[in-house]
Amino acid sequence: MSKVYIILENGRVFEGESFGAEGEAIGELVFNTGVVGYLETLTDPSYAGQIIMHTFPQIGNYGVIPEDFESEKCHAKGVVVRDWCKAPSNFRSQGDLDAFLKQYGVVGICGVDTREITHIIRETGVMNAMITPNKPDCVPEAVKSYRVTGVVAETSCKNAYVVPPEDKIKFDVALIDYGAKQNIIRELRKRGCRITVFPHDTKAEDVLASNPDGIVLSNGAGDPAENIVCIEEIRKMLGKKPIFGICLGHQLLALAMGGKTEKLRYGHRGGNQPVRELESGRVYITSQNHGYEVVSESIDKSAGAISYVNLNDNSCEGLVYPSLDAFSLQFHPEAHAGPRDMEFAFDKFLDLMKGGRL
Protein backbone atom coordinates (compact mmCIF):
# COMPACT_ATOMS: atom_id res chain seq x y z
CA MET A 1 0.00 0.00 0.00
CA SER A 2 1.20 3.49 -0.80
CA LYS A 3 1.90 6.25 1.70
CA VAL A 4 -0.81 8.90 2.24
CA TYR A 5 -1.43 11.68 4.73
CA ILE A 6 -4.36 13.17 6.57
CA ILE A 7 -3.98 16.92 7.05
CA LEU A 8 -6.12 18.48 9.78
CA GLU A 9 -7.38 22.04 9.59
CA ASN A 10 -5.33 22.91 12.69
CA GLY A 11 -2.10 21.95 10.91
CA ARG A 12 -1.54 18.47 12.40
CA VAL A 13 -0.37 15.87 9.88
CA PHE A 14 -0.64 12.09 10.26
CA GLU A 15 1.07 9.64 7.93
CA GLY A 16 -0.68 6.41 7.00
CA GLU A 17 -1.29 3.97 4.19
CA SER A 18 -3.79 4.16 1.38
CA PHE A 19 -6.77 1.87 1.06
CA GLY A 20 -9.93 2.20 -0.94
CA ALA A 21 -9.87 4.50 -3.94
CA GLU A 22 -6.73 6.43 -4.86
CA GLY A 23 -6.83 10.20 -4.96
CA GLU A 24 -7.48 13.15 -2.73
CA ALA A 25 -10.47 14.06 -0.55
CA ILE A 26 -11.48 17.10 1.50
CA GLY A 27 -14.30 16.97 4.00
CA GLU A 28 -15.47 17.67 7.53
CA LEU A 29 -13.71 15.15 9.77
CA VAL A 30 -16.05 13.43 12.27
CA PHE A 31 -15.69 10.33 14.43
CA ASN A 32 -18.06 7.43 15.02
CA THR A 33 -17.78 5.36 18.20
CA GLY A 34 -19.66 2.29 16.97
CA VAL A 35 -18.10 -1.13 17.51
CA VAL A 36 -20.32 -2.67 14.82
CA GLY A 37 -22.58 -1.19 12.17
CA TYR A 38 -19.83 0.18 9.92
CA LEU A 39 -21.80 -0.79 6.79
CA GLU A 40 -24.84 1.16 7.94
CA THR A 41 -22.58 4.09 8.81
CA LEU A 42 -20.75 4.09 5.49
CA THR A 43 -24.00 3.95 3.49
CA ASP A 44 -25.90 6.50 5.64
CA PRO A 45 -26.61 9.58 3.44
CA SER A 46 -26.31 11.75 6.58
CA TYR A 47 -22.51 11.50 6.22
CA ALA A 48 -22.47 13.30 2.86
CA GLY A 49 -19.67 15.88 2.76
CA GLN A 50 -17.81 14.32 5.69
CA ILE A 51 -14.74 12.16 6.28
CA ILE A 52 -15.69 9.35 8.68
CA MET A 53 -13.17 8.22 11.28
CA HIS A 54 -13.95 5.03 13.19
CA THR A 55 -12.73 4.95 16.78
CA PHE A 56 -12.94 1.13 16.99
CA PRO A 57 -9.45 -0.10 16.03
CA GLN A 58 -10.35 -2.66 13.35
CA ILE A 59 -13.12 -2.13 10.82
CA GLY A 60 -14.40 -4.58 8.20
CA ASN A 61 -14.30 -7.80 10.24
CA TYR A 62 -17.58 -9.15 8.85
CA GLY A 63 -17.06 -7.91 5.32
CA VAL A 64 -19.51 -6.17 3.02
CA ILE A 65 -23.17 -7.19 3.13
CA PRO A 66 -25.38 -5.26 0.64
CA GLU A 67 -28.58 -6.31 2.43
CA ASP A 68 -27.49 -4.16 5.39
CA PHE A 69 -26.89 -0.98 3.37
CA GLU A 70 -28.87 2.14 4.30
CA SER A 71 -28.63 3.50 0.74
CA GLU A 72 -27.27 2.45 -2.61
CA LYS A 73 -23.71 3.70 -2.03
CA CYS A 74 -21.19 5.32 0.30
CA HIS A 75 -21.85 9.06 0.55
CA ALA A 76 -18.81 10.01 2.66
CA LYS A 77 -15.88 11.95 1.24
CA GLY A 78 -13.35 9.68 2.90
CA VAL A 79 -12.73 7.03 5.56
CA VAL A 80 -10.11 6.89 8.35
CA VAL A 81 -9.35 3.69 10.31
CA ARG A 82 -6.58 2.30 12.49
CA ASP A 83 -6.75 -1.03 10.66
CA TRP A 84 -9.06 -2.69 8.15
CA CYS A 85 -9.70 -6.42 8.09
CA LYS A 86 -8.23 -8.01 4.99
CA ALA A 87 -9.80 -11.43 5.63
CA PRO A 88 -13.39 -10.83 6.78
CA SER A 89 -15.34 -13.78 8.13
CA ASN A 90 -19.11 -13.91 7.63
CA PHE A 91 -21.31 -16.25 5.62
CA ARG A 92 -23.22 -13.22 4.23
CA SER A 93 -20.12 -11.28 3.17
CA GLN A 94 -19.67 -10.42 -0.50
CA GLY A 95 -16.30 -8.68 -0.31
CA ASP A 96 -13.97 -6.60 1.81
CA LEU A 97 -13.94 -2.95 2.82
CA ASP A 98 -11.11 -2.00 0.47
CA ALA A 99 -12.99 -3.25 -2.59
CA PHE A 100 -16.19 -1.57 -1.36
CA LEU A 101 -14.51 1.84 -1.14
CA LYS A 102 -12.84 1.37 -4.50
CA GLN A 103 -16.22 0.52 -6.06
CA TYR A 104 -17.70 3.86 -4.94
CA GLY A 105 -14.58 5.98 -5.42
CA VAL A 106 -14.10 6.76 -1.73
CA VAL A 107 -10.59 7.56 -0.53
CA GLY A 108 -9.35 5.90 2.66
CA ILE A 109 -6.38 6.04 5.02
CA CYS A 110 -5.35 3.38 7.54
CA GLY A 111 -2.48 2.92 9.96
CA VAL A 112 -2.94 6.26 11.73
CA ASP A 113 -3.44 6.90 15.44
CA THR A 114 -7.22 7.30 15.48
CA ARG A 115 -7.20 7.71 19.28
CA GLU A 116 -4.97 10.76 19.02
CA ILE A 117 -7.03 12.30 16.20
CA THR A 118 -10.24 11.66 18.17
CA HIS A 119 -8.70 13.35 21.20
CA ILE A 120 -7.88 16.41 19.06
CA ILE A 121 -11.47 16.65 17.79
CA ARG A 122 -12.93 16.21 21.28
CA GLU A 123 -10.70 18.97 22.63
CA THR A 124 -10.92 21.49 19.78
CA GLY A 125 -14.14 20.53 17.98
CA VAL A 126 -15.00 19.17 14.55
CA MET A 127 -12.69 20.45 11.83
CA ASN A 128 -12.01 20.00 8.14
CA ALA A 129 -9.36 17.62 6.88
CA MET A 130 -7.74 16.34 3.71
CA ILE A 131 -6.58 12.86 2.74
CA THR A 132 -3.81 13.20 0.16
CA PRO A 133 -0.81 11.30 -1.23
CA ASN A 134 1.11 14.59 -1.37
CA LYS A 135 2.21 16.13 1.93
CA PRO A 136 1.77 19.92 1.65
CA ASP A 137 3.99 22.51 3.34
CA CYS A 138 0.98 24.13 4.98
CA VAL A 139 -2.77 23.61 5.31
CA PRO A 140 -4.27 24.18 1.84
CA GLU A 141 -6.79 27.02 1.56
CA ALA A 142 -9.30 24.54 0.12
CA VAL A 143 -9.29 22.71 3.46
CA LYS A 144 -9.79 25.89 5.50
CA SER A 145 -12.65 27.12 3.31
CA TYR A 146 -14.52 23.83 2.89
CA ARG A 147 -18.17 23.79 3.96
CA VAL A 148 -20.78 21.02 3.84
CA THR A 149 -23.52 22.54 1.69
CA GLY A 150 -26.22 21.33 -0.69
CA VAL A 151 -26.09 17.77 0.64
CA VAL A 152 -29.86 17.35 1.14
CA ALA A 153 -30.48 18.01 -2.54
CA GLU A 154 -27.53 15.76 -3.40
CA THR A 155 -28.78 12.74 -1.44
CA SER A 156 -32.58 13.06 -1.83
CA CYS A 157 -34.45 11.08 -4.47
CA LYS A 158 -35.14 12.97 -7.70
CA ASN A 159 -38.66 11.64 -8.32
CA ALA A 160 -41.44 10.36 -6.09
CA TYR A 161 -41.91 6.60 -5.86
CA VAL A 162 -44.10 4.14 -3.97
CA VAL A 163 -42.94 1.30 -1.72
CA PRO A 164 -45.57 -1.36 -0.88
CA PRO A 165 -46.02 -2.82 2.62
CA GLU A 166 -44.76 -6.28 3.47
CA ASP A 167 -48.33 -7.55 3.78
CA LYS A 168 -51.74 -5.85 3.71
CA ILE A 169 -52.03 -2.06 3.45
CA LYS A 170 -53.03 -0.53 6.78
CA PHE A 171 -51.81 3.05 6.29
CA ASP A 172 -50.59 5.37 3.56
CA VAL A 173 -47.52 7.30 4.65
CA ALA A 174 -45.72 10.18 2.95
CA LEU A 175 -41.96 10.08 3.57
CA ILE A 176 -40.10 13.29 2.76
CA ASP A 177 -36.62 12.20 1.69
CA TYR A 178 -33.87 14.50 2.99
CA GLY A 179 -31.39 11.63 2.72
CA ALA A 180 -33.51 8.83 4.17
CA LYS A 181 -32.07 5.62 5.60
CA GLN A 182 -33.59 2.47 4.19
CA ASN A 183 -34.36 1.11 7.63
CA ILE A 184 -36.96 3.84 8.14
CA ILE A 185 -38.73 2.42 5.11
CA ARG A 186 -38.28 -1.15 6.40
CA GLU A 187 -39.82 -0.30 9.78
CA LEU A 188 -42.82 1.33 8.13
CA ARG A 189 -43.29 -1.49 5.63
CA LYS A 190 -43.40 -4.22 8.27
CA ARG A 191 -46.13 -2.26 10.06
CA GLY A 192 -48.38 -2.32 7.01
CA CYS A 193 -47.53 1.09 5.59
CA ARG A 194 -47.59 1.84 1.90
CA ILE A 195 -44.98 4.58 1.56
CA THR A 196 -44.84 7.33 -1.03
CA VAL A 197 -41.31 8.74 -0.94
CA PHE A 198 -41.15 12.38 -2.01
CA PRO A 199 -38.08 14.47 -2.98
CA HIS A 200 -36.93 16.98 -0.38
CA ASP A 201 -38.29 20.01 -2.22
CA THR A 202 -41.80 18.67 -2.91
CA LYS A 203 -44.50 21.28 -2.35
CA ALA A 204 -46.71 20.79 0.70
CA GLU A 205 -49.86 20.78 -1.44
CA ASP A 206 -48.49 17.92 -3.54
CA VAL A 207 -47.68 15.86 -0.44
CA LEU A 208 -51.12 16.53 1.05
CA ALA A 209 -52.80 15.81 -2.31
CA SER A 210 -51.62 12.19 -1.99
CA ASN A 211 -53.94 12.03 1.05
CA PRO A 212 -51.51 10.28 3.43
CA ASP A 213 -52.55 9.09 6.87
CA GLY A 214 -49.32 10.55 8.22
CA ILE A 215 -46.05 12.24 7.20
CA VAL A 216 -42.49 11.22 8.12
CA LEU A 217 -39.64 13.73 7.88
CA SER A 218 -36.47 11.72 7.32
CA ASN A 219 -32.91 12.01 8.51
CA GLY A 220 -30.36 13.79 6.35
CA ALA A 221 -27.05 15.61 6.16
CA GLY A 222 -25.72 19.10 6.73
CA ASP A 223 -26.85 22.28 8.45
CA PRO A 224 -30.64 22.15 9.01
CA ALA A 225 -31.01 25.94 8.84
CA GLU A 226 -29.70 25.89 5.26
CA ASN A 227 -32.90 24.18 4.07
CA ILE A 228 -35.15 27.26 3.97
CA VAL A 229 -37.52 25.92 1.29
CA CYS A 230 -37.98 22.59 3.10
CA ILE A 231 -38.73 24.38 6.38
CA GLU A 232 -41.39 26.53 4.72
CA GLU A 233 -43.09 23.51 3.15
CA ILE A 234 -43.13 21.69 6.51
CA ARG A 235 -44.74 24.76 8.07
CA LYS A 236 -47.59 24.49 5.55
CA MET A 237 -48.24 20.87 6.57
CA LEU A 238 -48.38 21.48 10.33
CA GLY A 239 -51.68 20.38 11.83
CA LYS A 240 -52.92 18.85 8.56
CA LYS A 241 -51.68 15.31 9.20
CA PRO A 242 -49.77 13.49 11.99
CA ILE A 243 -46.04 14.18 11.58
CA PHE A 244 -43.03 12.17 12.78
CA GLY A 245 -39.56 13.72 12.40
CA ILE A 246 -36.29 11.78 12.69
CA CYS A 247 -32.81 13.35 13.13
CA LEU A 248 -32.65 16.12 10.48
CA GLY A 249 -36.44 15.84 10.24
CA HIS A 250 -36.58 16.58 13.99
CA GLN A 251 -34.47 19.70 13.48
CA LEU A 252 -36.43 20.91 10.44
CA LEU A 253 -39.72 20.46 12.30
CA ALA A 254 -38.37 22.54 15.20
CA LEU A 255 -37.24 25.26 12.78
CA ALA A 256 -40.68 25.24 11.14
CA MET A 257 -42.13 25.81 14.61
CA GLY A 258 -39.92 28.86 15.16
CA GLY A 259 -37.10 27.14 17.04
CA LYS A 260 -33.36 27.45 16.47
CA THR A 261 -30.51 25.03 15.83
CA GLU A 262 -26.79 25.28 16.47
CA LYS A 263 -23.71 23.20 15.76
CA LEU A 264 -22.43 20.82 18.42
CA ARG A 265 -18.75 20.83 19.36
CA TYR A 266 -18.10 17.39 17.90
CA GLY A 267 -21.55 15.86 17.39
CA HIS A 268 -23.12 12.59 18.47
CA ARG A 269 -22.17 9.65 16.26
CA GLY A 270 -22.36 6.03 17.34
CA GLY A 271 -24.59 3.38 18.88
CA ASN A 272 -23.97 4.25 22.54
CA GLN A 273 -25.63 7.63 23.21
CA PRO A 274 -27.66 7.67 26.48
CA VAL A 275 -30.93 9.63 26.48
CA ARG A 276 -33.55 10.04 29.19
CA GLU A 277 -37.28 10.10 28.55
CA LEU A 278 -38.45 12.97 30.74
CA GLU A 279 -41.97 11.62 31.34
CA SER A 280 -40.93 8.21 32.66
CA GLY A 281 -37.33 8.83 33.69
CA ARG A 282 -36.27 5.76 31.72
CA VAL A 283 -32.85 5.83 30.06
CA TYR A 284 -32.27 4.40 26.58
CA ILE A 285 -28.98 3.73 24.80
CA THR A 286 -29.52 5.07 21.30
CA SER A 287 -27.95 5.13 17.87
CA GLN A 288 -27.16 8.66 16.65
CA ASN A 289 -25.51 10.57 13.84
CA HIS A 290 -25.81 14.33 13.90
CA GLY A 291 -23.67 17.44 14.22
CA TYR A 292 -26.40 19.95 15.10
CA GLU A 293 -28.89 20.26 17.95
CA VAL A 294 -32.20 22.00 18.53
CA VAL A 295 -31.63 24.80 21.05
CA SER A 296 -33.88 23.83 23.97
CA GLU A 297 -34.48 27.41 25.05
CA SER A 298 -35.79 28.33 21.60
CA ILE A 299 -38.83 26.04 21.82
CA ASP A 300 -42.16 27.80 22.26
CA LYS A 301 -43.47 26.08 25.40
CA SER A 302 -47.05 26.88 24.47
CA ALA A 303 -46.74 24.67 21.36
CA GLY A 304 -44.06 22.11 22.08
CA ALA A 305 -42.28 20.30 24.91
CA ILE A 306 -38.97 18.46 25.21
CA SER A 307 -39.53 14.70 25.56
CA TYR A 308 -35.94 13.35 25.68
CA VAL A 309 -32.55 14.81 26.70
CA ASN A 310 -29.02 13.57 26.11
CA LEU A 311 -27.37 12.49 29.38
CA ASN A 312 -23.88 13.44 28.20
CA ASP A 313 -24.55 17.10 27.40
CA ASN A 314 -28.24 17.66 28.24
CA SER A 315 -29.04 18.57 24.62
CA CYS A 316 -32.54 18.17 23.21
CA GLU A 317 -33.21 14.64 21.91
CA GLY A 318 -36.97 14.75 21.31
CA LEU A 319 -39.95 17.08 21.04
CA VAL A 320 -43.72 16.70 21.12
CA TYR A 321 -46.32 19.11 19.71
CA PRO A 322 -49.62 17.73 21.12
CA SER A 323 -51.97 20.23 19.47
CA LEU A 324 -50.50 19.38 16.05
CA ASP A 325 -50.27 15.58 16.42
CA ALA A 326 -46.56 15.89 15.72
CA PHE A 327 -43.45 14.58 17.46
CA SER A 328 -39.79 14.15 16.63
CA LEU A 329 -36.64 12.38 17.79
CA GLN A 330 -33.03 13.46 17.38
CA PHE A 331 -31.76 9.88 17.65
CA HIS A 332 -32.54 7.00 15.26
CA PRO A 333 -35.46 4.82 16.45
CA GLU A 334 -34.92 2.46 13.52
CA ALA A 335 -31.44 1.94 15.02
CA HIS A 336 -30.23 -0.50 12.39
CA ALA A 337 -26.62 -0.11 13.52
CA GLY A 338 -27.34 -0.33 17.25
CA PRO A 339 -29.89 -1.12 19.98
CA ARG A 340 -33.41 -1.86 18.75
CA ASP A 341 -35.60 -1.01 21.75
CA MET A 342 -36.65 2.38 20.33
CA GLU A 343 -38.73 0.92 17.50
CA PHE A 344 -41.84 1.62 19.58
CA ALA A 345 -41.61 5.19 18.25
CA PHE A 346 -42.97 3.87 14.95
CA ASP A 347 -45.87 2.27 16.83
CA LYS A 348 -46.51 5.64 18.45
CA PHE A 349 -46.70 7.17 14.97
CA LEU A 350 -49.16 4.47 13.89
CA ASP A 351 -51.30 5.20 16.93
CA LEU A 352 -51.43 8.87 15.91
CA MET A 353 -52.60 7.86 12.43
CA LYS A 354 -55.35 5.79 14.07
CA GLY A 355 -56.57 8.90 15.89
CA GLY A 356 -54.62 8.57 19.12
CA ARG A 357 -53.20 11.53 21.01
CA LEU A 358 -49.79 12.51 22.26
C-alpha positions in Angstrom: 0.0 0.0 0.0 1.2 3.5 -0.8 1.9 6.3 1.7 -0.8 8.9 2.2 -1.4 11.7 4.7 -4.4 13.2 6.6 -4.0 16.9 7.1 -6.1 18.5 9.8 -7.4 22.0 9.6 -5.3 22.9 12.7 -2.1 21.9 10.9 -1.5 18.5 12.4 -0.4 15.9 9.9 -0.6 12.1 10.3 1.1 9.6 7.9 -0.7 6.4 7.0 -1.3 4.0 4.2 -3.8 4.2 1.4 -6.8 1.9 1.1 -9.9 2.2 -0.9 -9.9 4.5 -3.9 -6.7 6.4 -4.9 -6.8 10.2 -5.0 -7.5 13.2 -2.7 -10.5 14.1 -0.5 -11.5 17.1 1.5 -14.3 17.0 4.0 -15.5 17.7 7.5 -13.7 15.1 9.8 -16.0 13.4 12.3 -15.7 10.3 14.4 -18.1 7.4 15.0 -17.8 5.4 18.2 -19.7 2.3 17.0 -18.1 -1.1 17.5 -20.3 -2.7 14.8 -22.6 -1.2 12.2 -19.8 0.2 9.9 -21.8 -0.8 6.8 -24.8 1.2 7.9 -22.6 4.1 8.8 -20.7 4.1 5.5 -24.0 4.0 3.5 -25.9 6.5 5.6 -26.6 9.6 3.4 -26.3 11.8 6.6 -22.5 11.5 6.2 -22.5 13.3 2.9 -19.7 15.9 2.8 -17.8 14.3 5.7 -14.7 12.2 6.3 -15.7 9.4 8.7 -13.2 8.2 11.3 -14.0 5.0 13.2 -12.7 5.0 16.8 -12.9 1.1 17.0 -9.5 -0.1 16.0 -10.4 -2.7 13.4 -13.1 -2.1 10.8 -14.4 -4.6 8.2 -14.3 -7.8 10.2 -17.6 -9.1 8.9 -17.1 -7.9 5.3 -19.5 -6.2 3.0 -23.2 -7.2 3.1 -25.4 -5.3 0.6 -28.6 -6.3 2.4 -27.5 -4.2 5.4 -26.9 -1.0 3.4 -28.9 2.1 4.3 -28.6 3.5 0.7 -27.3 2.4 -2.6 -23.7 3.7 -2.0 -21.2 5.3 0.3 -21.9 9.1 0.6 -18.8 10.0 2.7 -15.9 12.0 1.2 -13.3 9.7 2.9 -12.7 7.0 5.6 -10.1 6.9 8.3 -9.4 3.7 10.3 -6.6 2.3 12.5 -6.7 -1.0 10.7 -9.1 -2.7 8.1 -9.7 -6.4 8.1 -8.2 -8.0 5.0 -9.8 -11.4 5.6 -13.4 -10.8 6.8 -15.3 -13.8 8.1 -19.1 -13.9 7.6 -21.3 -16.2 5.6 -23.2 -13.2 4.2 -20.1 -11.3 3.2 -19.7 -10.4 -0.5 -16.3 -8.7 -0.3 -14.0 -6.6 1.8 -13.9 -2.9 2.8 -11.1 -2.0 0.5 -13.0 -3.3 -2.6 -16.2 -1.6 -1.4 -14.5 1.8 -1.1 -12.8 1.4 -4.5 -16.2 0.5 -6.1 -17.7 3.9 -4.9 -14.6 6.0 -5.4 -14.1 6.8 -1.7 -10.6 7.6 -0.5 -9.3 5.9 2.7 -6.4 6.0 5.0 -5.3 3.4 7.5 -2.5 2.9 10.0 -2.9 6.3 11.7 -3.4 6.9 15.4 -7.2 7.3 15.5 -7.2 7.7 19.3 -5.0 10.8 19.0 -7.0 12.3 16.2 -10.2 11.7 18.2 -8.7 13.3 21.2 -7.9 16.4 19.1 -11.5 16.7 17.8 -12.9 16.2 21.3 -10.7 19.0 22.6 -10.9 21.5 19.8 -14.1 20.5 18.0 -15.0 19.2 14.5 -12.7 20.5 11.8 -12.0 20.0 8.1 -9.4 17.6 6.9 -7.7 16.3 3.7 -6.6 12.9 2.7 -3.8 13.2 0.2 -0.8 11.3 -1.2 1.1 14.6 -1.4 2.2 16.1 1.9 1.8 19.9 1.6 4.0 22.5 3.3 1.0 24.1 5.0 -2.8 23.6 5.3 -4.3 24.2 1.8 -6.8 27.0 1.6 -9.3 24.5 0.1 -9.3 22.7 3.5 -9.8 25.9 5.5 -12.6 27.1 3.3 -14.5 23.8 2.9 -18.2 23.8 4.0 -20.8 21.0 3.8 -23.5 22.5 1.7 -26.2 21.3 -0.7 -26.1 17.8 0.6 -29.9 17.3 1.1 -30.5 18.0 -2.5 -27.5 15.8 -3.4 -28.8 12.7 -1.4 -32.6 13.1 -1.8 -34.5 11.1 -4.5 -35.1 13.0 -7.7 -38.7 11.6 -8.3 -41.4 10.4 -6.1 -41.9 6.6 -5.9 -44.1 4.1 -4.0 -42.9 1.3 -1.7 -45.6 -1.4 -0.9 -46.0 -2.8 2.6 -44.8 -6.3 3.5 -48.3 -7.6 3.8 -51.7 -5.8 3.7 -52.0 -2.1 3.4 -53.0 -0.5 6.8 -51.8 3.1 6.3 -50.6 5.4 3.6 -47.5 7.3 4.6 -45.7 10.2 2.9 -42.0 10.1 3.6 -40.1 13.3 2.8 -36.6 12.2 1.7 -33.9 14.5 3.0 -31.4 11.6 2.7 -33.5 8.8 4.2 -32.1 5.6 5.6 -33.6 2.5 4.2 -34.4 1.1 7.6 -37.0 3.8 8.1 -38.7 2.4 5.1 -38.3 -1.1 6.4 -39.8 -0.3 9.8 -42.8 1.3 8.1 -43.3 -1.5 5.6 -43.4 -4.2 8.3 -46.1 -2.3 10.1 -48.4 -2.3 7.0 -47.5 1.1 5.6 -47.6 1.8 1.9 -45.0 4.6 1.6 -44.8 7.3 -1.0 -41.3 8.7 -0.9 -41.1 12.4 -2.0 -38.1 14.5 -3.0 -36.9 17.0 -0.4 -38.3 20.0 -2.2 -41.8 18.7 -2.9 -44.5 21.3 -2.4 -46.7 20.8 0.7 -49.9 20.8 -1.4 -48.5 17.9 -3.5 -47.7 15.9 -0.4 -51.1 16.5 1.0 -52.8 15.8 -2.3 -51.6 12.2 -2.0 -53.9 12.0 1.1 -51.5 10.3 3.4 -52.6 9.1 6.9 -49.3 10.6 8.2 -46.1 12.2 7.2 -42.5 11.2 8.1 -39.6 13.7 7.9 -36.5 11.7 7.3 -32.9 12.0 8.5 -30.4 13.8 6.4 -27.0 15.6 6.2 -25.7 19.1 6.7 -26.8 22.3 8.5 -30.6 22.1 9.0 -31.0 25.9 8.8 -29.7 25.9 5.3 -32.9 24.2 4.1 -35.1 27.3 4.0 -37.5 25.9 1.3 -38.0 22.6 3.1 -38.7 24.4 6.4 -41.4 26.5 4.7 -43.1 23.5 3.2 -43.1 21.7 6.5 -44.7 24.8 8.1 -47.6 24.5 5.5 -48.2 20.9 6.6 -48.4 21.5 10.3 -51.7 20.4 11.8 -52.9 18.9 8.6 -51.7 15.3 9.2 -49.8 13.5 12.0 -46.0 14.2 11.6 -43.0 12.2 12.8 -39.6 13.7 12.4 -36.3 11.8 12.7 -32.8 13.4 13.1 -32.6 16.1 10.5 -36.4 15.8 10.2 -36.6 16.6 14.0 -34.5 19.7 13.5 -36.4 20.9 10.4 -39.7 20.5 12.3 -38.4 22.5 15.2 -37.2 25.3 12.8 -40.7 25.2 11.1 -42.1 25.8 14.6 -39.9 28.9 15.2 -37.1 27.1 17.0 -33.4 27.5 16.5 -30.5 25.0 15.8 -26.8 25.3 16.5 -23.7 23.2 15.8 -22.4 20.8 18.4 -18.8 20.8 19.4 -18.1 17.4 17.9 -21.5 15.9 17.4 -23.1 12.6 18.5 -22.2 9.6 16.3 -22.4 6.0 17.3 -24.6 3.4 18.9 -24.0 4.3 22.5 -25.6 7.6 23.2 -27.7 7.7 26.5 -30.9 9.6 26.5 -33.6 10.0 29.2 -37.3 10.1 28.5 -38.5 13.0 30.7 -42.0 11.6 31.3 -40.9 8.2 32.7 -37.3 8.8 33.7 -36.3 5.8 31.7 -32.9 5.8 30.1 -32.3 4.4 26.6 -29.0 3.7 24.8 -29.5 5.1 21.3 -28.0 5.1 17.9 -27.2 8.7 16.6 -25.5 10.6 13.8 -25.8 14.3 13.9 -23.7 17.4 14.2 -26.4 19.9 15.1 -28.9 20.3 17.9 -32.2 22.0 18.5 -31.6 24.8 21.1 -33.9 23.8 24.0 -34.5 27.4 25.0 -35.8 28.3 21.6 -38.8 26.0 21.8 -42.2 27.8 22.3 -43.5 26.1 25.4 -47.1 26.9 24.5 -46.7 24.7 21.4 -44.1 22.1 22.1 -42.3 20.3 24.9 -39.0 18.5 25.2 -39.5 14.7 25.6 -35.9 13.4 25.7 -32.6 14.8 26.7 -29.0 13.6 26.1 -27.4 12.5 29.4 -23.9 13.4 28.2 -24.5 17.1 27.4 -28.2 17.7 28.2 -29.0 18.6 24.6 -32.5 18.2 23.2 -33.2 14.6 21.9 -37.0 14.8 21.3 -40.0 17.1 21.0 -43.7 16.7 21.1 -46.3 19.1 19.7 -49.6 17.7 21.1 -52.0 20.2 19.5 -50.5 19.4 16.1 -50.3 15.6 16.4 -46.6 15.9 15.7 -43.4 14.6 17.5 -39.8 14.1 16.6 -36.6 12.4 17.8 -33.0 13.5 17.4 -31.8 9.9 17.6 -32.5 7.0 15.3 -35.5 4.8 16.4 -34.9 2.5 13.5 -31.4 1.9 15.0 -30.2 -0.5 12.4 -26.6 -0.1 13.5 -27.3 -0.3 17.2 -29.9 -1.1 20.0 -33.4 -1.9 18.8 -35.6 -1.0 21.8 -36.6 2.4 20.3 -38.7 0.9 17.5 -41.8 1.6 19.6 -41.6 5.2 18.3 -43.0 3.9 15.0 -45.9 2.3 16.8 -46.5 5.6 18.5 -46.7 7.2 15.0 -49.2 4.5 13.9 -51.3 5.2 16.9 -51.4 8.9 15.9 -52.6 7.9 12.4 -55.3 5.8 14.1 -56.6 8.9 15.9 -54.6 8.6 19.1 -53.2 11.5 21.0 -49.8 12.5 22.3 
